[in-house]
């Protein structure tokens, strides 16, 4: 039986509501912390609930990106609608070394 994160207290609903209020206020989010603290779990709950708050969540594994250009290209590709085969051109802002 799958877990019901939408209503269960362990679903971090309070925390995700707080984060969505920050997003609505135009604020960013930084989640530093040691391993096994629950950062990924919270991000997964944000991804699940994004639509009900008017957001589109994009989950991208960038762990293998070696530079900003590769990171940006992977992020852009993941942001395209599914099934789109358009090439991605990575533009790195001035002052950022590729």
N, C-alpha and C positions, 0 to 999 in steps of 0.2 A: 504494500500500500504506500503510495507516494506521500511525502510530507506536505502539509498544507501551510506554506509560508505566509499566505495572505492573511490568515486570521490567528495563527499561533503566536504566542509571545516570543518565541525564539526566532521569528521571522524578521526581527529588527524593524518593525513597522514604525515605531516611534522615531528611530534614528533616520530612516529613509524619509519620513515626513519632514523632519528637520532639515535634511539635506536638500529636498525639493524646495523648501521655503527659501533656502539660501540661493539656489539657482534662480528662483523667481525674482529674487532681489538683485540679481545680476552679479552675485558673488561666486568666486571659484571655490574649489575644494581641493585640499591637499591632505592625503591620508598616510603620513609616515608612521612607522611602527614596526616592532619586531615581528618575526615570523609567528604564525599560528594565533594571531590576535583577532582575526575575523574580517580583515579588510576585503579580501576577495568575496567572502560571503555577502557582505554589505553591497559591494559593487554588483553582484549577481541579482540581489533583490532590487537594486535601483534599475537594472536593465529590465527586469520583469515588470516593474511598475511605471516605467517611463511613459508609455502610451497614455495611461490614465491621467498623467500630469501634463500632457501636451508635448512631450519630448520624444525624440528618436534616439535610442541607445545604439551605439556601435561598439562592439567588443572586438578588439584587435590584439593579437599576440605579436608584440614588436620586440620580443626578447632576442631575436636573431638579427635585428637591424644593426648595421655597423656604423651608420652615420645618420645625420639629420635628413639627408635626401632619401635614403631608404625608408626611414620612419614616415616621412611625409607621403611618399608614394604608397606605402602600405595603408596608411590612414585614409588617403583619398580613394584608393581602390575599394576599401571596406565600406566607404560612405556612399558609393554608387548603388543604385537600385539593383537588387539581385537579378542576375541574368544579363546585365549590361556588360558588354565586352569592350567598352571604350578604353583606349590606352590612357595611362596616367602619366602626366608630365610633372615631375617634382620640381617645384620652384622653391629655392631656399632664399629667405629674406636676406637683404644686404647686411653685411656684418656678421653673418653666421657662416662659419667655415664648414663646407661639406666634407 
